[in-house]
Amino acid sequence: MKKIAVFASGNGSNAQAIAEYFSKENEARVIMILSNRKDAFVIERAADLSIPTIIFNRSEFYDTDKITNYLIGQNIDLVVLAGFLWLLPSSLVKAFPNRIVNIHPALLPKFGGKGMYGHFVHEAVVASGDTESGITIHFVNECYDEGQIIFQARCTVDPLDTADSLAAKIHELEYAHFPRVIDEVLKTF
């Protein structure tokens, strides 16, 4: 069985969708959820799904290899970022080359980079006047949102869309595609 570790910083709806998708599979499972926030709602979601959680602080993540070494020791096959907001340390990226995937709530390379997450992305897309947005699933490298693109899905941005209404469209795309694309990536190794 292939092992998935999911990093999340907030609500955790994508982490839950991924865990539920793989709970029906025999070939892969989410075996842990890691978070940099002890108050993140993803922790409750993980408890409801009986998935162990690891909470870590900035020093543990950046000043030591504790998290990287733990993932290696658990024989993790794929690391998934699902609303995780910190840039990964180079030791983690190097330990899992082309085995870390992230989802971004826009069509990269547009609206990516440091500070471009969640509502900030949707506000920027609506303000730009773009007529489409979507999701980008990509491999993670040492820079925000610059890894090789694996998959994109699009939706229209209507003239009356707000950041909230666009967010709802993006969430639908995330839930429909992220678990399936993760599954496809896992089948490549």
C-alpha positions in Angstrom: 0.0 0.0 0.0 1.3 3.5 -0.9 1.4 6.0 1.9 0.3 9.6 1.6 1.1 12.4 4.0 -1.0 15.5 3.7 0.1 19.0 4.9 -2.7 21.5 5.7 -2.9 24.8 7.5 -6.6 25.6 7.7 -10.1 24.2 7.1 -9.0 20.9 5.6 -11.8 20.3 3.1 -9.4 19.1 0.5 -7.5 17.0 3.0 -10.8 15.4 3.9 -11.8 14.8 0.3 -8.4 13.2 -0.4 -8.6 11.0 2.7 -12.2 9.9 1.8 -11.2 9.1 -1.8 -8.3 6.9 -0.7 -10.3 5.2 2.1 -12.1 3.3 -0.7 -8.9 2.3 -2.4 -6.7 -0.7 -1.5 -3.6 0.7 -3.2 -3.0 3.9 -1.2 -4.1 5.6 2.1 -3.6 9.0 3.8 -1.7 7.8 6.8 -1.1 11.2 8.5 -2.1 14.9 8.3 0.5 17.4 9.3 -0.2 21.0 10.3 1.6 24.1 11.4 -1.5 25.3 13.3 -2.8 23.5 16.3 -6.1 25.4 16.0 -6.7 24.4 12.3 -10.0 22.8 11.6 -8.2 20.1 9.6 -7.2 18.6 13.0 -10.8 18.0 13.8 -11.5 16.5 10.4 -8.5 14.2 10.8 -9.8 13.0 14.2 -13.2 12.3 12.7 -11.5 10.2 10.0 -9.2 8.5 12.6 -6.1 9.8 10.8 -3.1 10.6 13.1 -2.0 14.2 13.1 1.4 15.8 13.6 1.6 19.5 14.7 4.8 21.3 14.3 6.2 24.8 14.8 8.3 27.1 12.5 11.5 26.2 14.3 10.9 22.4 14.0 10.1 22.8 10.3 12.9 25.2 9.2 15.7 24.8 11.8 15.8 21.0 11.9 15.1 18.1 9.7 12.7 16.6 12.2 9.7 16.6 9.8 11.7 15.4 6.8 13.3 12.6 8.7 9.9 11.6 10.2 8.4 11.3 6.7 11.3 9.3 5.5 11.1 7.0 8.5 7.4 6.4 7.8 8.2 5.4 4.2 5.9 8.1 2.7 5.4 7.7 -1.0 3.7 11.0 -1.7 3.5 14.3 0.1 0.4 16.4 -0.7 0.0 20.0 0.1 -3.7 20.8 0.6 -3.9 24.4 1.7 -0.5 24.5 3.4 0.9 28.0 3.4 4.6 27.7 4.2 7.3 27.3 1.7 8.9 23.9 2.1 12.4 23.6 3.3 14.9 22.4 0.7 15.7 19.3 2.7 12.1 18.2 2.4 11.9 19.0 -1.4 15.2 17.1 -2.0 14.1 14.1 0.1 10.9 13.7 -2.1 11.8 14.7 -5.7 8.7 14.8 -7.9 6.8 13.2 -5.0 5.3 16.4 -3.5 2.2 17.8 -5.1 0.3 21.0 -4.4 -3.0 22.5 -5.6 -3.3 26.2 -6.4 -6.7 27.9 -6.8 -5.9 29.7 -10.1 -4.4 28.9 -13.4 -0.7 29.2 -12.9 1.5 30.9 -13.8 -1.0 33.7 -13.2 -1.9 34.7 -9.6 0.8 32.6 -8.0 3.7 33.2 -5.6 4.1 34.3 -2.0 1.0 35.6 -0.4 -1.3 34.4 -3.2 -3.5 31.8 -1.6 -7.2 31.3 -0.9 -9.3 34.5 -0.9 -6.4 36.7 -2.0 -6.2 34.7 -5.2 -9.9 34.9 -5.9 -10.0 38.7 -5.2 -7.1 39.2 -7.6 -8.7 37.2 -10.3 -12.0 39.0 -10.0 -10.3 42.4 -9.9 -8.2 41.5 -13.0 -11.3 41.1 -15.2 -10.1 37.7 -16.4 -13.0 35.6 -17.8 -11.7 32.3 -16.6 -9.9 30.8 -13.6 -9.4 27.3 -12.3 -7.1 25.1 -10.4 -3.5 24.0 -11.0 -2.1 20.8 -9.6 1.7 20.9 -9.7 4.9 19.3 -8.4 6.6 21.3 -5.7 10.0 22.7 -5.9 11.8 25.3 -3.7 9.8 28.3 -5.0 6.2 29.1 -4.4 4.0 27.8 -7.3 6.7 27.3 -9.8 6.9 23.5 -10.0 6.0 21.5 -13.1 2.3 21.6 -13.8 0.6 18.2 -13.7 -3.0 19.2 -14.4 -5.3 22.3 -14.8 -9.1 22.6 -14.9 -10.9 25.7 -15.8 -14.1 27.6 -14.9 -15.6 30.8 -16.2 -15.5 34.0 -14.2 -18.8 35.7 -14.8 -19.1 39.5 -14.7 -21.2 39.3 -11.5 -18.8 36.9 -9.7 -17.4 37.9 -6.4 -14.4 36.4 -4.7 -16.8 34.2 -2.7 -18.8 32.9 -5.7 -15.6 32.2 -7.6 -14.2 30.4 -4.5 -17.3 28.1 -4.6 -16.6 27.3 -8.3 -12.9 26.6 -7.5 -13.8 24.3 -4.6 -16.0 22.2 -6.9 -13.0 21.8 -9.2 -10.7 20.9 -6.4 -12.9 18.2 -4.9 -13.6 16.7 -8.4 -10.0 16.6 -9.6 -7.4 16.7 -6.8 -7.9 13.2 -5.4 -8.1 11.7 -8.9 -4.9 13.4 -10.1 -3.1 12.3 -6.9 -4.2 8.8 -7.7 -2.8 9.1 -11.2 0.5 10.5 -9.9 0.8 7.6 -7.5 0.4 5.1 -10.3 3.5 6.5 -12.0 5.8 5.0 -9.3 
